[in-house]
Amino acid sequence: MTEESTVPQQGGEGRPKGLLQQMEELMAALNADLSALDADLQSAGRGPEESEG
């Protein structure tokens, strides 16, 4: 997934633009959290391909 996703802006009259802005901010925050978690896991030496089984 890319950091900048293309979101079709349709139905601008029916819905307030603030909702789209809130969704984009939430997605950006989630992406930052996941990036930080990924960095923590990789620094701990536990990549997605490695597992203690």
C-alpha positions as CSV (number, residue, x, y, z in Angstrom):
1,M,0.0,0.0,0.0
2,T,1.3,3.5,-0.8
3,E,1.3,6.3,1.6
4,E,-0.7,8.5,-0.7
5,S,-3.8,6.7,-1.8
6,T,-6.1,8.2,-4.5
7,V,-9.6,8.6,-3.1
8,P,-12.3,9.5,-5.6
9,Q,-14.0,12.6,-4.5
10,Q,-17.6,12.2,-5.5
11,G,-20.9,13.2,-3.9
12,G,-19.4,16.4,-2.5
13,E,-22.8,18.0,-2.3
14,G,-24.3,15.3,-0.2
15,R,-21.5,14.9,2.3
16,P,-19.5,17.5,4.2
17,K,-15.8,17.7,3.1
18,G,-14.8,17.6,6.8
19,L,-15.6,13.8,6.8
20,L,-13.1,13.1,4.1
21,Q,-10.5,15.2,5.9
22,Q,-11.1,13.3,9.1
23,M,-10.7,10.0,7.3
24,E,-7.4,11.1,5.7
25,E,-6.1,12.2,9.1
26,L,-7.1,8.9,10.8
27,M,-5.5,6.9,8.0
28,A,-2.3,9.0,8.3
29,A,-2.2,8.4,12.0
30,L,-2.8,4.7,11.6
31,N,0.0,4.5,9.0
32,A,2.4,6.3,11.3
33,D,1.5,3.9,14.1
34,L,2.0,0.8,11.9
35,S,5.3,2.2,10.7
36,A,6.5,2.6,14.2
37,L,5.3,-0.9,15.2
38,D,7.1,-2.3,12.1
39,A,10.3,-0.5,13.1
40,D,10.1,-1.8,16.6
41,L,9.5,-5.4,15.4
42,Q,12.4,-5.3,13.0
43,S,14.7,-3.8,15.6
44,A,13.8,-6.7,17.9
45,G,14.8,-9.1,15.2
46,R,11.3,-10.5,14.6
47,G,10.4,-9.8,11.0
48,P,7.1,-11.1,9.5
49,E,9.0,-14.1,8.0
50,E,10.6,-15.2,11.2
51,S,8.5,-16.9,13.9
52,E,9.3,-18.8,17.1
53,G,7.4,-22.0,16.5
